[in-house]
Amino acid sequence: MKQTQKYLAEQERIARIAFKLFAETGYAKTPLSVIGKEAGVQKSLLQYYFPKKAKFIELFIETSFSLVIDQVIKREEVYLIGVGC
């Protein structure tokens, strides 16, 4: 599936809502129906973006890992500049 900017933006919007709900009530106690209702999307559209509930966790891990890697790279660049490399 080709992921356009619009697709990715909507997926991120829904994911942020899901993460907020997971933080409030826990992953196991947050059904997809509640996520869909809070996001204002029907179940079929929610399943288009997230075919299974575990996809939210996969996205969270991917995003978190990317942020950590970006920070490591930035710190390495600062270090290399500081030592004159």
Secondary structure as UniProt FT lines:
FT   HELIX           5..25
FT   TURN            28..29
FT   HELIX           32..39
FT   HELIX           43..49
FT   HELIX           54..82
FT   TURN            83..84
//
